[in-house]
Amino acid sequence: MTDEQAVNPYADRLPDRLVDHAEWQRLDPLMLLVHPIREVGRFLVPLIGILVAGSASGGHDWWWNVIGIAIPVALGVARYVTTSFRIAGGRVELRRGLLNKHVLSTPIDRVRTVDITASPIHRVLGLTTVRIGTGTASKKGEDELDLDGVRTRAAAALRSDLLHGTPEARERATEADNTRPVVRFDPGWLRFAPFTSSGLVIAAAVLGGGSQVLNGLGLWDQLPIDTTAERAARLSLLLLVPVALLGLALVASVLAVLGYLVTNYGFTLVYTRADHAWHLRRGLLTTRETSMDATRLRGVSLGEPLGLRLASGARLSAIVTGLDRDERGSGTLVPPAPRDLVAGVAVQVLGTPEPVTAPLVAHGPAATRRRYTRALVVPALVTVAATTLAFTADVPWETVLLGPLALAAGYGLAVDRSRTLGHALVGGHLVSRAGSLVRRRVALETPAVIGWTFSDTWFQRRVGLTTLVATMAGGRQSVTVLDVPAPVGTALARDAVPGLVEQFLVLGDEGPAGRVLEVPPEVAEPDA
């Protein structure tokens, strides 16, 4: 690394390409407006407290207000001045930091995804943020390759350079028949929003942020919280609980619909033949464009949370080599939508319907018993505790009803989990399904598997079960086959990737270390 001064590529003209520049380049100077505003937003609560304190002092301590605003602004300016990038010699390099210099560097051929996002203020200024997804396994936010402050046209050209690679591929990308539309946003999808958990997350975020602002303004203590709690305590639980749940569901549903609209409005998914890439665009206020190299896409995850299943919906995400779990948002292929539509997109991505439609192999009675045991232990404890409190403590008699309700919920959860659990090896893909509240059917190309992990607890060993994990190159993504009979797990690993586990097997043994040639008939029945 050299200490040459970074240049401003926007000083004379707007470049169409940001690659093959030997000099370090600065981001767009308009970021001098964005960074200070962003830093002020991060310090919003302390700034409100400073402003309120300054007003209460009669304006004599006005200099505190100046300092409170000047510090975030100075931090924003420093962030711009100390950030530069260079894309040359087949590498992407980013350096930043004032006291502690931090340099990121990665080969262009390791680029898996390219995200182009634009917040409202970015859109007003004609800027975008280019996030380059690589095979790094780092979880630190400071190790993300984000070029925050690239002109819109230059960002599109940069994405083409990173994904297409050669001038010939870039020329083919401009051909009329290059793009194949796959799916577009339908306003009818909004009906699935109330069946997701996003409404509760948004409500919690609004409540947390609002409480901080009210506390900073000194208004929190003025709210009649104690009076409201006393009045609620006088009501019967049979009335209070349903009313509270109904109100929460109504608020969460409205927020979920608004959140879904803001996030997924204008959603489009297209496939481009020239560069073999999937391109996704969505967003109402903040637009986001994601491009995934199809040659790095190794499978899909079809998510069916309990709420979406009740509405016959599902969501789809991609399994990309080197894509971190923290970058799953970059792997989204279809947001909550009709299940048949989502399954159809999954078939197009995989190129075969078998991993999506094939019946699964059940994991046998031992795995089923574990589903019931784990789902009913906590409800049983709740029943005992509620009954004890109802007869020995001064609590409402309705408390005893918590026991039957918990047992019923646990039983339903156990039934659903036992019916869900299964696996298959079809169409060159390892397929696994598990979960109830968050059910996922994952299909992974077997050539992408580079290793297997067998793990079992003492309780699993007692009943001959093991958990099989297929690992991939780069990132932290993996596919888990939960509570599979040990001989079946060994056979599955051997058949999925021949030659990988044989060297660790001992002929005649049973369990994860044994060579098993047949699947026991009692666990080979297809899933209903």
C-alpha positions in Angstrom: 0.0 0.0 0.0 1.2 3.5 -0.8 0.4 6.8 0.8 -0.4 8.7 -2.4 -3.1 11.3 -2.2 -6.6 10.2 -3.3 -8.0 11.9 -6.3 -11.5 13.0 -7.0 -12.8 11.3 -10.1 -15.8 13.7 -10.2 -13.8 16.9 -10.4 -14.0 17.3 -14.2 -16.7 14.9 -15.4 -19.0 12.1 -14.4 -17.2 8.8 -15.2 -19.0 5.9 -16.6 -16.4 3.4 -15.2 -14.5 3.4 -11.9 -12.2 0.5 -12.7 -8.7 0.4 -14.0 -7.7 3.6 -12.2 -4.3 3.1 -10.6 -4.8 6.1 -8.3 -6.8 6.0 -5.1 -10.2 7.7 -5.7 -12.5 9.5 -3.3 -16.2 9.1 -3.2 -18.5 11.8 -4.6 -18.0 15.2 -2.8 -21.8 15.4 -2.3 -21.2 12.9 0.5 -20.0 16.0 2.5 -23.7 16.7 2.8 -24.8 13.1 3.5 -22.2 12.1 6.2 -22.8 15.1 8.5 -26.6 14.6 8.3 -26.1 10.9 9.1 -23.9 11.6 12.1 -26.4 14.1 13.5 -29.0 11.4 13.2 -26.9 9.0 15.2 -26.4 11.5 17.9 -30.1 12.7 17.8 -31.0 11.7 21.3 -28.0 13.3 23.0 -28.5 16.4 20.9 -32.1 16.7 21.9 -31.0 16.5 25.6 -28.4 19.2 25.0 -30.9 21.5 23.2 -33.4 21.0 26.0 -30.8 21.8 28.7 -29.7 24.8 26.8 -33.2 26.2 26.5 -33.8 25.5 30.2 -30.7 27.6 31.1 -32.3 30.7 29.4 -29.8 30.5 26.4 -26.7 31.4 28.5 -25.1 28.0 27.7 -25.6 28.4 23.9 -22.1 27.2 23.2 -23.1 23.7 24.3 -25.6 23.6 21.4 -22.9 24.7 19.0 -20.5 22.0 20.2 -23.2 19.4 20.2 -23.9 20.0 16.5 -20.3 20.7 15.5 -18.9 17.3 16.7 -21.2 15.1 14.6 -20.6 17.4 11.6 -16.9 17.1 12.0 -17.1 13.3 12.3 -19.0 13.2 9.0 -16.5 15.4 7.2 -13.6 13.3 8.6 -15.3 10.1 7.4 -15.4 11.4 3.9 -11.8 12.7 3.9 -10.4 9.5 5.2 -12.2 7.1 2.8 -10.9 6.2 -0.6 -11.0 3.2 -3.0 -9.2 1.7 -5.9 -10.3 -0.9 -8.5 -7.4 -2.0 -10.6 -5.2 -5.0 -11.2 -8.1 -7.4 -10.7 -8.6 -6.3 -7.1 -11.1 -4.1 -5.2 -9.5 -2.1 -2.4 -11.0 0.2 0.2 -9.2 2.2 2.8 -10.7 4.3 5.6 -10.0 5.5 9.1 -8.4 8.5 10.7 -6.3 7.3 13.6 -6.5 3.6 12.8 -6.1 3.0 9.1 -8.1 0.1 7.8 -7.6 -1.4 4.3 -9.8 -4.0 2.7 -8.7 -5.8 -0.5 -10.3 -8.7 -2.4 -9.9 -10.2 -5.9 -12.7 -9.3 -8.3 -13.2 -13.0 -9.2 -14.4 -13.5 -5.6 -17.3 -11.1 -6.0 -20.5 -13.0 -5.4 -23.1 -10.3 -5.2 -23.4 -6.5 -5.9 -26.0 -4.5 -4.0 -26.9 -1.0 -5.1 -28.9 0.9 -2.6 -30.1 4.5 -2.5 -31.7 6.1 0.6 -34.0 9.1 0.1 -31.2 11.6 0.6 -29.0 9.6 -1.8 -31.7 9.6 -4.4 -32.2 13.4 -4.1 -28.4 13.9 -4.7 -28.2 11.2 -7.4 -26.0 8.9 -5.3 -26.0 5.2 -4.4 -24.2 2.9 -2.1 -22.5 -0.1 -3.8 -22.1 -3.1 -1.4 -19.8 -5.8 -2.8 -20.4 -9.3 -1.4 -17.4 -11.5 -1.3 -16.4 -14.9 0.1 -15.1 -13.3 3.4 -16.2 -15.0 6.6 -15.8 -11.8 8.6 -18.8 -10.6 10.7 -17.4 -7.2 11.5 -19.3 -4.3 10.0 -16.0 -2.5 9.4 -15.0 -5.4 7.1 -17.7 -4.8 4.6 -16.8 -3.5 1.1 -19.2 -0.6 0.9 -18.6 2.3 -1.6 -21.0 4.8 0.0 -21.3 7.7 -2.4 -21.2 6.6 -6.1 -23.1 8.3 -8.8 -26.0 6.3 -10.1 -24.7 5.8 -13.7 -21.2 5.0 -12.4 -22.7 2.4 -10.0 -24.5 0.6 -12.8 -21.3 0.5 -14.8 -19.3 -0.7 -11.8 -21.8 -3.6 -11.3 -21.4 -4.6 -14.9 -17.6 -4.5 -14.6 -17.5 -6.6 -11.5 -20.0 -9.3 -12.7 -19.4 -9.4 -16.4 -15.6 -9.3 -16.2 -14.8 -9.0 -19.9 -15.7 -6.4 -22.6 -17.4 -9.2 -24.7 -19.7 -10.1 -21.8 -20.5 -6.4 -21.3 -21.4 -6.1 -25.0 -23.7 -9.2 -24.8 -25.4 -7.7 -21.8 -26.8 -4.9 -23.9 -28.4 -7.2 -26.4 -32.2 -7.0 -26.6 -32.9 -10.6 -25.8 -30.5 -10.7 -22.9 -33.0 -10.2 -20.1 -35.7 -12.7 -19.1 -38.3 -11.3 -16.6 -39.2 -13.8 -13.9 -41.6 -12.2 -11.5 -42.9 -8.7 -10.6 -44.5 -7.1 -7.6 -48.3 -7.7 -7.3 -50.3 -5.5 -4.9 -52.1 -8.6 -3.9 -49.0 -9.7 -2.1 -49.7 -7.2 0.7 -52.2 -9.7 2.2 -49.3 -11.8 3.3 -47.7 -8.9 5.3 -49.9 -9.3 8.5 -48.8 -13.0 8.6 -45.1 -12.2 9.1 -43.3 -11.1 12.2 -42.2 -7.8 10.7 -45.0 -5.9 12.2 -44.0 -6.9 15.8 -40.3 -6.0 14.9 -41.4 -2.5 13.6 -43.6 -2.0 16.6 -40.8 -2.8 19.0 -38.4 -0.5 17.1 -41.0 2.4 17.2 -41.6 1.8 20.9 -37.9 1.7 21.7 -37.1 4.8 19.6 -40.1 6.7 20.8 -39.3 6.0 24.4 -35.7 7.3 23.9 -36.9 10.5 22.3 -39.6 11.0 25.1 -37.0 10.3 27.7 -34.6 12.8 26.1 -37.3 15.5 26.1 -38.1 14.7 29.7 -41.7 13.7 28.8 -41.5 10.0 29.7 -42.2 10.7 33.4 -45.3 12.7 32.5 -47.1 9.7 30.9 -49.8 8.1 33.0 -48.2 4.7 33.0 -48.9 3.8 36.7 -52.5 4.9 36.4 -53.1 2.9 33.3 -51.5 -0.2 34.9 -53.7 0.1 38.0 -56.8 0.3 35.8 -55.8 -2.7 33.8 -55.1 -4.7 36.9 -58.7 -4.3 37.9 -60.0 -6.0 34.8 -60.5 -9.7 34.4 -57.8 -11.6 32.6 -60.5 -13.2 30.4 -61.2 -9.7 29.1 -57.8 -8.0 29.3 -55.8 -10.7 27.5 -58.1 -10.9 24.4 -58.4 -7.2 24.1 -54.6 -6.7 24.4 -53.9 -9.4 21.9 -56.5 -8.0 19.4 -55.0 -4.5 19.7 -51.5 -5.7 19.3 -52.5 -7.8 16.3 -54.2 -4.8 14.7 -51.3 -2.4 15.2 -48.7 -5.1 14.1 -50.8 -5.8 10.9 -50.9 -2.2 9.9 -47.2 -1.7 10.5 -46.4 -4.9 8.7 -48.3 -3.8 5.6 -46.6 -0.4 5.6 -43.2 -2.1 6.1 -43.8 -4.6 3.3 -44.8 -1.8 1.0 -41.8 0.3 1.8 -39.4 -2.6 1.4 -40.8 -4.5 -1.6 -42.7 -1.9 -3.7 -41.6 -2.2 -7.3 -40.1 -5.6 -6.8 -38.7 -7.2 -10.0 -36.6 -10.3 -10.5 -35.0 -10.8 -13.9 -32.3 -13.2 -15.3 -29.7 -12.0 -17.7 -28.2 -14.6 -20.1 -25.0 -12.8 -21.0 -23.5 -12.8 -17.5 -25.6 -15.6 -16.0 -26.8 -13.4 -13.2 -30.0 -12.8 -11.2 -31.0 -9.2 -10.8 -33.4 -8.0 -8.1 -34.8 -4.5 -7.6 -37.2 -3.3 -4.8 -37.9 -0.4 -2.5 -40.2 2.6 -2.2 -38.2 5.1 -0.2 -34.8 3.4 -0.2 -34.3 1.5 -3.5 -32.1 -1.6 -3.6 -30.7 -3.5 -6.6 -29.0 -6.8 -6.0 -27.1 -8.8 -8.6 -26.1 -12.4 -7.9 -23.8 -14.4 -10.1 -25.7 -17.5 -11.1 -22.5 -19.6 -11.3 -22.1 -19.0 -7.6 -25.7 -19.8 -6.7 -25.7 -23.3 -5.2 -29.3 -23.7 -4.0 -32.4 -22.1 -2.5 -34.1 -21.9 0.8 -37.9 -21.9 0.7 -39.1 -20.4 3.9 -42.6 -21.2 5.2 -43.1 -19.6 8.7 -46.3 -20.6 10.5 -48.1 -17.4 9.7 -47.3 -17.6 6.0 -48.4 -21.2 5.8 -51.8 -20.2 7.2 -52.1 -17.8 4.3 -50.7 -20.2 1.7 -47.6 -18.1 1.3 -43.8 -18.5 1.4 -40.6 -16.7 0.7 -37.5 -17.6 -1.2 -33.8 -16.9 -0.7 -30.7 -18.0 -2.5 -27.8 -20.0 -1.2 -24.7 -18.4 -2.7 -21.1 -19.6 -2.3 -19.4 -17.3 0.1 -22.5 -15.4 1.2 -22.5 -14.8 4.9 -25.5 -15.4 7.1 -25.4 -11.7 7.9 -25.7 -11.0 4.2 -28.9 -13.1 3.7 -30.8 -10.0 2.8 -28.6 -9.9 -0.3 -29.8 -13.4 -1.2 -33.5 -12.7 -1.2 -35.1 -13.9 -4.4 -38.9 -13.5 -3.6 -40.5 -11.8 -0.6 -43.6 -13.2 1.1 -45.8 -14.2 -1.9 -48.2 -17.0 -2.9 -46.5 -20.4 -2.3 -47.2 -21.7 -5.8 -45.5 -18.7 -7.3 -42.5 -19.0 -5.0 -42.1 -22.7 -5.8 -42.2 -21.9 -9.5 -39.4 -19.4 -9.1 -37.4 -22.0 -7.1 -37.8 -24.5 -10.0 -36.5 -21.9 -12.5 -33.5 -21.1 -10.3 -32.6 -24.7 -9.7 -33.4 -25.9 -13.2 -35.3 -28.9 -12.0 -38.5 -29.4 -10.1 -37.5 -32.5 -8.1 -35.9 -30.7 -5.1 -39.0 -28.6 -4.7 -41.7 -31.2 -5.2 -40.2 -34.6 -4.3 -41.5 -36.4 -1.2 -39.1 -36.5 1.7 -37.7 -39.4 3.7 -39.1 -39.5 7.2 -36.7 -39.8 10.1 -38.5 -42.5 12.0 -40.2 -42.9 15.4 -37.2 -41.9 17.5 -37.1 -38.5 15.9 -40.9 -38.1 16.2 -40.7 -38.8 19.9 -38.0 -36.1 20.3 -40.4 -33.6 18.7 -43.1 -34.4 21.2 -40.7 -34.5 24.2 -39.1 -31.2 23.4 -42.4 -29.4 22.6 -44.2 -30.6 25.7 -41.7 -30.2 28.5 -42.1 -26.5 28.9 -45.9 -26.6 28.7 -45.9 -29.3 31.4 -43.8 -27.1 33.7 -46.1 -24.1 33.0 -49.2 -26.3 33.9 -47.6 -27.3 37.2 -46.6 -23.8 38.0 -50.0 -22.3 37.1 -51.9 -24.8 39.1 -49.7 -24.4 42.1 -50.0 -20.6 42.0 -53.8 -20.8 41.6 -54.2 -22.8 44.8 -51.4 -21.5 47.0 -51.0 -17.8 46.0 -53.2 -14.7 45.7 -53.5 -14.8 41.9 -56.6 -14.7 39.7 -58.2 -18.1 39.3 -57.9 -17.7 35.5 -54.2 -18.4 35.9 -54.9 -22.1 35.9 -56.1 -21.9 32.3 -52.6 -21.2 31.2 -51.7 -24.9 31.7 -54.2 -26.4 29.2 -53.5 -23.6 26.7 -49.8 -24.2 26.9 -50.2 -28.0 26.5 -52.5 -27.5 23.5 -50.0 -25.2 21.8 -47.1 -27.5 22.6 -49.0 -30.6 21.2 -49.8 -28.7 18.0 -46.2 -27.6 17.6 -45.0 -31.2 18.1 -47.4 -32.6 15.5 -46.3 -30.0 13.0 -42.6 -30.5 13.6 -42.9 -34.3 13.3 -44.7 -34.0 10.0 -42.2 -31.4 8.7 -39.0 -33.3 9.5 -37.4 -35.0 6.5 -34.7 -35.1 3.8 -34.1 -36.3 0.3 -31.3 -36.7 -2.3 -32.9 -35.9 -5.7 -31.9 -34.2 -8.9 -28.3 -33.7 -7.7 -29.5 -31.8 -4.7 -29.4 -32.4 -1.0 -32.9 -31.5 0.4 -33.7 -30.9 4.0 -36.8 -29.6 5.8 -37.4 -28.9 9.5 -39.1 -26.4 11.8 -42.6 -25.4 12.5 -42.8 -21.7 13.6 -40.1 -21.1 11.0 -40.2 -24.0 8.5 -37.5 -24.1 5.8 -37.0 -26.5 2.9 -33.4 -26.1 1.7 -32.1 -27.5 -1.5 -28.3 -27.5 -2.0 -26.3 -28.8 -5.0 -24.2 -31.7 -3.9 -21.1 -30.6 -5.8 -21.1 -27.5 -3.5 -20.6 -29.7 -0.4 -17.0 -29.7 0.8 -17.4 -31.4 4.2 -19.7 -33.1 6.7 -20.2 -32.6 10.4 -21.8 -35.3 12.5 -22.9 -34.1 16.0 -25.0 -35.8 18.6 -26.0 -35.1 22.2 -26.2 -37.6 24.9 -30.0 -37.8 24.4 -29.6 -38.3 20.6 -27.0 -41.1 21.1 -29.5 -42.9 23.5 -32.0 -43.3 20.6 -29.5 -43.6 17.7 -29.9 -40.2 16.2 -27.4 -37.7 14.9 -27.4 -34.2 13.3 -25.7 -34.0 9.9 -24.4 -30.7 8.6 -23.3 -30.1 5.0 -20.7 -27.3 4.8 -19.9 -25.1 1.9 -16.8 -23.2 0.7 -16.6 -19.6 2.0 -19.1 -17.8 4.3 -21.0 -19.5 7.1 -23.9 -21.0 5.2 -24.6 -24.7 5.7 -27.5 -27.3 5.4 -28.5 -29.2 8.4 -30.3 -32.6 8.4 -31.7 -32.7 11.9 -32.2 -35.8 14.1 -31.6 -38.4 11.3 -30.9 -42.0 12.3 -27.2 -42.4 12.5 -26.9 -45.1 9.8 -29.1 -43.1 7.4 -27.0 -40.0 8.0 -23.8 -41.9 7.1 -25.4 -43.3 4.0 -26.7 -39.9 3.0 -23.3 -38.3 3.3 -21.7 -41.1 1.3 -24.2 -41.1 -1.5 -24.3 -37.3 -1.8 -20.6 -36.8 -2.3 -19.0 -40.2 -3.1 -15.4 -40.5 -1.9 -15.6 -37.8 0.7 -16.5 -39.7 3.9 -15.4 -43.2 3.0 -11.9 -42.5 4.3 -13.3 -41.9 7.8 -15.6 -45.0 7.9 -14.9 -48.2 9.7 -16.4 -51.3 8.1 -18.9 -53.1 10.3 -19.5 -50.3 12.8 -22.7 -48.5 13.3 -23.4 -44.8 13.8 -21.6 -41.8 12.3 -18.3 -43.8 11.9 -19.9 -46.8 10.2 -20.3 -47.9 6.6 -24.0 -48.5 6.1 -25.2 -49.8 2.7 -29.0 -50.0 3.2 -31.6 -47.6 4.6 -33.7 -49.2 7.3 -37.2 -49.8 5.9 -39.0 -48.2 8.9 -37.5 -44.8 8.1 -37.7 -45.0 4.3 -41.3 -44.1 4.0 -42.0 -40.9 2.0 -43.3 -37.9 3.9 -47.0 -37.4 3.7 
